[in-house]
């Protein structure tokens, strides 16, 4: 994971050359990048590599045992809560599959651009026998369109980029070759808003959900 700061925008690039799975290193790097962005930038862009935004939790880590799985899941929930409550604008640029926790990173971002390439945004939890935590359920209820919640959440239906807009995972689909530039330009424009007011209004707007999310982590 790398971070570049240009024009007051911190672009966090998620690219492990593989599936961008979420493990302890991923969480460490994401949280450190968000903290650095608070000090050195005015907005954040999260971008995955072409073909893969994130495939979600590292299954190898989850399969080590119940204690190891619980520890990673708890840290993943803490990360999502911190992304959702981050005081600065958080923009996502998705040019590949977003699966499980990868899709939840989209839900936790303030505005989500997707490319017009072929990929799926999927919540596979029901299909693979995993329950949704309070953090995940709060994001589902806040961000996924009510008429798509049954198919997305209970039936694990994959959504294409265009379909993901109507479902609530994405806000806008743009040409792949202009995806990152569009996301960075949008983030830069949002840095012109009063930062303290943006942060305060975000906390107020999401206060009910964030209260439940934080309580589940304590």
C-alpha positions as semicolon CSV with decimal commas, in nm:
position;residue;x (nm);y (nm);z (nm)
1;X;0,000;0,000;0,000
2;X;0,141;0,338;-0,103
3;X;0,028;0,694;-0,046
4;X;0,092;0,997;-0,265
5;X;-0,013;1,349;-0,170
6;X;-0,080;1,589;-0,457
7;X;-0,298;1,902;-0,461
8;X;-0,400;1,839;-0,099
9;X;-0,534;1,492;-0,186
10;X;-0,388;1,176;-0,031
11;X;-0,420;0,890;-0,279
12;X;-0,389;0,553;-0,106
13;X;-0,308;0,284;-0,362
14;X;-0,406;-0,071;-0,265
15;X;-0,201;-0,313;-0,473
16;X;-0,032;-0,628;-0,347
17;X;-0,009;-0,764;-0,701
18;X;-0,267;-1,029;-0,615
19;X;-0,614;-1,007;-0,459
20;X;-0,555;-0,713;-0,222
21;X;-0,673;-0,927;0,068
22;X;-0,728;-0,770;0,408
23;X;-0,485;-0,903;0,669
24;X;-0,314;-0,742;0,966
25;X;-0,058;-0,567;0,746
26;X;-0,337;-0,424;0,529
27;X;-0,514;-0,285;0,836
28;X;-0,192;-0,143;0,980
29;X;-0,107;0,033;0,656
30;X;-0,459;0,166;0,599
31;X;-0,488;0,310;0,950
32;X;-0,142;0,465;0,930
33;X;-0,224;0,619;0,592
34;X;-0,550;0,768;0,722
35;X;-0,370;0,919;1,020
36;X;-0,104;1,069;0,794
37;X;-0,374;1,208;0,565
38;X;-0,527;1,395;0,858
39;X;-0,200;1,579;0,908
40;X;-0,085;1,632;0,550
41;X;-0,391;1,644;0,322
42;X;-0,751;1,758;0,297
43;X;-0,914;1,454;0,134
44;X;-0,847;1,086;0,067
45;X;-0,877;0,870;-0,244
46;X;-0,875;0,490;-0,207
47;X;-0,782;0,311;-0,529
48;X;-0,726;-0,056;-0,602
49;X;-0,538;-0,201;-0,897
50;X;-0,696;-0,269;-1,234
51;X;-0,899;-0,587;-1,205
52;X;-0,911;-0,598;-0,826
53;X;-1,022;-0,342;-0,569
54;X;-1,010;-0,595;-0,283
55;X;-1,118;-0,957;-0,240
56;X;-1,188;-0,906;0,130
57;X;-1,047;-1,088;0,428
58;X;-0,738;-1,305;0,392
59;X;-0,889;-1,654;0,411
60;X;-0,555;-1,808;0,507
61;X;-0,552;-1,591;0,818
62;X;-0,915;-1,672;0,901
63;X;-0,845;-2,044;0,870
64;X;-0,566;-2,041;1,129
65;X;-0,818;-2,085;1,411
66;X;-1,109;-1,920;1,591
67;X;-0,889;-1,686;1,796
68;X;-0,691;-1,568;1,494
69;X;-1,007;-1,526;1,287
70;X;-1,179;-1,324;1,558
71;X;-0,878;-1,098;1,598
72;X;-0,860;-1,018;1,228
73;X;-1,235;-0,967;1,192
74;X;-1,234;-0,731;1,490
75;X;-0,951;-0,528;1,339
76;X;-1,130;-0,520;1,005
77;X;-1,442;-0,384;1,172
78;X;-1,236;-0,119;1,350
79;X;-1,081;-0,019;1,017
80;X;-1,420;0,015;0,848
81;X;-1,548;0,224;1,136
82;X;-1,248;0,455;1,109
83;X;-1,293;0,491;0,733
84;X;-1,666;0,566;0,777
85;X;-1,595;0,825;1,047
86;X;-1,281;0,972;0,887
87;X;-1,319;1,350;0,920
88;X;-1,205;1,422;0,565
89;X;-1,381;1,337;0,238
90;X;-1,303;0,976;0,140
91;X;-1,341;0,894;-0,229
92;X;-1,311;0,542;-0,369
93;X;-1,195;0,454;-0,721
94;X;-1,294;0,097;-0,813
95;X;-1,158;-0,065;-1,129
96;X;-1,198;-0,430;-1,034
97;X;-1,371;-0,685;-0,816
98;X;-1,483;-0,569;-0,472
99;X;-1,575;-0,872;-0,265
100;X;-1,681;-0,897;0,098
101;X;-1,477;-0,650;0,300
102;X;-1,364;-0,493;-0,029
103;X;-1,726;-0,405;-0,104
104;X;-1,766;-0,274;0,250
105;X;-1,472;-0,038;0,193
106;X;-1,680;0,109;-0,089
107;X;-1,980;0,138;0,139
108;X;-1,767;0,315;0,401
109;X;-1,639;0,575;0,153
110;X;-1,820;0,906;0,104
111;X;-1,831;0,895;-0,277
112;X;-1,753;0,595;-0,496
113;X;-1,644;0,600;-0,861
114;X;-1,636;0,279;-1,061
115;X;-1,487;0,214;-1,401
116;X;-1,680;0,085;-1,701
117;X;-1,469;-0,232;-1,709
118;X;-1,612;-0,575;-1,629
119;X;-1,600;-0,670;-1,260
120;X;-1,836;-0,763;-0,978
121;X;-1,922;-0,608;-0,644
122;X;-2,039;-0,885;-0,415
123;X;-2,128;-0,960;-0,054
124;X;-2,068;-1,338;-0,042
125;X;-2,120;-1,379;0,332
126;X;-2,451;-1,568;0,312
127;X;-2,320;-1,792;0,034
128;X;-2,010;-1,888;0,234
129;X;-2,189;-1,921;0,568
130;X;-2,065;-1,607;0,743
131;X;-2,284;-1,380;0,958
132;X;-2,279;-1,001;0,927
133;X;-2,136;-0,812;1,223
134;X;-2,307;-0,501;1,368
135;X;-2,052;-0,285;1,184
136;X;-2,132;-0,449;0,853
137;X;-2,506;-0,435;0,911
138;X;-2,489;-0,064;0,992
139;X;-2,313;0,003;0,661
140;X;-2,564;-0,214;0,476
141;X;-2,861;-0,025;0,618
142;X;-2,700;0,313;0,561
143;X;-2,569;0,268;0,210
144;X;-2,732;-0,020;0,017
145;X;-3,059;0,072;-0,152
146;X;-3,349;-0,075;0,040
147;X;-3,496;-0,250;-0,263
148;X;-3,163;-0,427;-0,328
149;X;-3,082;-0,530;0,028
150;X;-3,247;-0,871;0,003
151;X;-3,066;-0,968;-0,318
152;X;-2,733;-0,814;-0,220
153;X;-2,723;-0,927;0,143
154;X;-2,932;-1,240;0,176
155;X;-2,882;-1,384;-0,171
156;X;-2,518;-1,283;-0,231
157;X;-2,595;-1,155;-0,580
158;X;-2,297;-1,012;-0,773
159;X;-2,349;-0,664;-0,922
160;X;-2,173;-0,526;-1,226
161;X;-2,033;-0,175;-1,207
162;X;-2,346;-0,015;-1,354
163;X;-2,574;-0,232;-1,139
164;X;-2,367;-0,143;-0,833
165;X;-2,471;0,222;-0,874
166;X;-2,842;0,144;-0,841
167;X;-2,766;-0,093;-0,552
168;X;-2,574;0,174;-0,359
169;X;-2,221;0,035;-0,373
170;X;-2,109;0,299;-0,625
171;X;-2,220;0,652;-0,706
172;X;-2,094;0,697;-1,062
173;X;-1,938;0,489;-1,340
174;X;-1,678;0,655;-1,563
175;X;-1,440;0,548;-1,839
176;X;-1,161;0,331;-1,702
177;X;-0,883;0,549;-1,839
178;X;-1,019;0,852;-1,656
179;X;-1,118;0,683;-1,330
180;X;-0,836;0,789;-1,100
181;X;-0,820;1,141;-1,240
182;X;-1,194;1,184;-1,192
183;X;-1,175;1,059;-0,834
184;X;-0,880;1,286;-0,753
185;X;-1,048;1,588;-0,911
186;X;-1,363;1,524;-0,709
187;X;-1,160;1,487;-0,391
188;X;-0,969;1,807;-0,466
189;X;-1,297;1,995;-0,516
190;X;-1,424;1,869;-0,181
191;X;-1,116;2,007;-0,005
192;X;-1,261;2,352;-0,074
193;X;-1,543;2,282;0,172
194;X;-1,484;2,396;0,532
195;X;-1,298;2,099;0,680
196;X;-1,418;2,130;1,038
197;X;-1,779;2,166;0,927
198;X;-1,750;1,866;0,692
199;X;-1,610;1,656;0,975
200;X;-1,873;1,767;1,223
201;X;-2,164;1,719;0,986
202;X;-2,037;1,374;0,885
203;X;-2,021;1,269;1,248
204;X;-2,372;1,405;1,310
205;X;-2,519;1,252;0,994
206;X;-2,382;0,909;1,084
207;X;-2,407;0,940;1,461
208;X;-2,666;0,665;1,512
209;X;-2,477;0,414;1,301
210;X;-2,136;0,509;1,437
211;X;-2,262;0,474;1,794
212;X;-2,373;0,117;1,723
213;X;-2,052;0,038;1,531
214;X;-1,826;0,170;1,807
215;X;-2,027;-0,001;2,080
216;X;-1,986;-0,337;1,905
217;X;-1,609;-0,292;1,913
218;X;-1,579;-0,214;2,282
